[in-house]
Each structure stands twice: as C-alpha cells, then as structure tokens.
Amino acid sequence: MMDTASDVEVKIAPMTAVDYDGYVRLMEVINRFHYEALPDVFLLAPVPFLTNHEYNQLLEKGDRRLIGAYLGDELCGFVQTRRLDVAPNPVFRTDPTTHVDELVVDPGYRRRGIARRLLAAAEAWAKEQGSSYVSLTVLEFNESARRVYEACGYGTRSRSMRKRL
C-alpha cells in the first residue's frame, strides 16, 4: 500500500515475535525523547525495556494489540493499544474504550503519514473489539504529536497539572 503523503511504501500489520529488536529500539527512542524533555519526571529505562519473553507475553494478550509500520522488513513505527475495563460508575459514562499506550515512529521516518496510518489501524482494531472510543495521553511539550492527534480528530478531555514543592 502506498503512503500518498510521501510515496513511501509502508505496510501496516500486527506485530509478531520477530519484531522484538525493533520494538526495543523504538521504545528506547520514545523513552529517551521523554527523558530529555522532562528529566524531572522520566528515568532512562534499562535497555531492553522488556525481555523477549515479556514481549511475547504482551503479544499474546487478547485485550492488547501491537501494530507495526514496516518499510520492507524494517519496523519503523508502532502503536500499542489495550482495551480498558471500566467499572460501572454512577457518575461517569462507561462506554467501551481502547487506550493507545504508545505510538512511536522512528525519527528518520517522521512526517510521512505513518503515525496517522498507525492510529487508523488502532481505531479499526478498537472498533472490531466493540469500543466506542479511543483514548490516549500526550504530554504538553510534545507539540508535534498533539498536532497529529488533533488532525486525526482527537480532542482534549481533561488536563493533568502538577506543582513542584
């Protein structure tokens, strides 16, 4: 399938066990990005972030989906989602929701529409699972990600604030 925004052939598909090294590499990218922007919040995680066994367990969980973007055999981005179990609540609606835990595209492949395609694939999976909504969290400093999410129809529902004492 051709990515019309960049004429780069990108395949979007569920991730498998063979993607472990690419997963570790991209998790390191996102961790370093967050750490460099907010060192008072984030730590540099040990590499690998997950063991191969833990990664394979993640792939096997029915309430989660890892979807990769591939240029040839190279994993150049992925989205990690999970269905949320929302307990009944007398105040809030409890519509079925899927949450995007991670979305990362290798810096060398950004601005080519890959994140949008990964989000679309995550939304399709969420719909198949019976979700009414897809939620995600984006940090304030990450303006480029916010722009992508907003362009894909996501809006701010709440804002988390903190103060150093």
C-alpha positions in Angstrom: 0.0 0.0 0.0 1.4 3.4 -0.9 1.5 6.3 1.5 0.2 9.1 -0.7 1.8 11.8 1.6 5.3 10.7 0.8 5.2 8.0 -1.9 6.9 5.6 0.6 5.7 2.0 0.6 4.6 1.3 4.2 2.9 -1.8 5.3 0.8 -1.7 8.4 0.3 -5.1 10.1 0.1 -6.8 13.5 3.5 -7.2 15.2 5.0 -10.6 15.8 7.7 -12.2 17.8 10.3 -11.4 15.1 9.7 -7.6 15.8 11.3 -7.8 19.3 14.5 -6.0 18.4 12.7 -3.2 16.6 10.3 -2.8 19.5 13.2 -2.5 21.9 14.9 0.1 19.6 11.7 2.2 19.2 10.9 2.0 23.0 14.4 3.4 23.6 13.7 6.2 21.2 10.5 7.2 23.0 12.0 6.8 26.4 15.0 9.0 25.6 12.7 11.6 24.0 10.6 11.8 27.1 13.6 11.8 29.5 15.4 14.6 27.6 12.2 16.7 27.6 11.2 16.0 31.3 14.2 14.6 33.3 12.3 15.5 36.5 9.6 13.1 35.5 11.2 10.3 33.5 14.1 8.0 34.1 16.1 6.4 31.4 14.7 2.9 31.4 17.0 -0.1 31.2 17.5 -1.5 27.7 15.9 -3.7 26.8 12.7 -2.3 28.2 11.1 -5.7 28.2 12.7 -9.1 27.9 11.9 -11.2 24.8 9.7 -13.4 27.0 7.7 -10.4 28.4 7.3 -9.0 24.8 5.9 -12.3 23.6 3.5 -12.4 26.6 2.4 -8.9 25.6 1.7 -10.1 22.0 -0.5 -13.0 23.4 -2.8 -10.8 25.5 -6.2 -10.7 23.8 -7.0 -7.3 25.2 -3.9 -5.7 23.6 -2.7 -5.2 20.1 0.7 -4.1 18.8 0.5 -2.8 15.2 3.7 -2.1 13.3 4.6 0.1 10.3 7.1 -1.6 8.0 9.4 -0.4 5.3 10.4 -3.7 3.7 11.3 -5.8 6.7 12.2 -2.8 8.9 9.9 -1.8 11.8 9.8 2.0 11.5 7.0 2.6 14.0 4.3 1.0 16.1 1.2 1.6 18.1 0.4 -0.3 21.3 -3.2 -0.4 22.4 -5.3 -2.1 25.1 -9.0 -2.3 25.8 -9.9 -0.6 29.1 -12.0 -2.4 31.6 -14.2 0.4 33.0 -16.0 -0.4 36.2 -19.6 0.7 36.4 -19.9 4.2 37.8 -22.9 6.2 38.9 -21.4 9.5 37.7 -19.4 8.8 34.5 -20.4 7.0 31.3 -18.6 3.7 31.0 -18.5 3.4 27.2 -16.2 0.7 25.9 -12.8 2.3 25.3 -9.5 1.3 23.8 -6.4 3.2 25.0 -3.3 4.0 23.0 -0.4 3.2 25.4 2.4 4.0 22.9 2.7 5.5 19.5 6.2 5.9 18.1 7.7 6.5 14.6 11.5 6.3 14.1 12.7 9.9 13.8 14.1 9.2 10.3 10.6 8.3 9.0 8.5 11.0 10.6 6.3 13.5 8.7 5.3 10.8 6.1 1.8 10.0 7.4 3.0 6.8 9.3 1.6 7.9 12.7 -1.8 8.7 11.1 -1.9 5.3 9.5 -1.0 3.5 12.7 -3.7 5.4 14.5 -6.2 4.5 11.9 -5.2 0.8 12.3 -5.6 1.1 16.1 -9.0 2.6 15.7 -10.1 -0.2 13.3 -8.9 -2.8 15.8 -10.7 -0.9 18.6 -14.0 -0.9 16.6 -13.6 -4.6 15.9 -13.3 -5.1 19.7 -16.5 -3.2 20.3 -15.0 0.0 21.6 -16.9 3.3 21.3 -13.9 5.4 21.9 -10.1 5.5 21.6 -8.3 7.5 24.2 -4.6 8.5 24.6 -2.4 10.6 26.7 0.0 13.2 25.2 2.4 15.3 27.2 2.1 19.1 26.8 5.7 19.5 25.5 5.0 17.1 22.6 3.5 19.6 20.1 4.1 17.6 17.0 2.3 14.6 18.5 -0.6 16.8 19.6 -0.9 18.2 16.1 -1.1 14.7 14.6 -3.7 13.6 17.2 -5.8 16.8 16.7 -5.6 16.3 12.9 -7.0 12.8 13.4 -10.0 14.1 15.4 -8.7 13.7 19.0 -9.6 16.4 21.4 -8.6 17.3 25.0 -11.0 15.9 27.6 -9.0 16.8 30.7 -5.7 18.3 31.7 -3.4 16.9 34.4 -1.4 19.5 36.3 1.3 19.4 38.9 3.4 21.7 41.1 6.9 21.1 42.5 7.1 21.8 46.3 
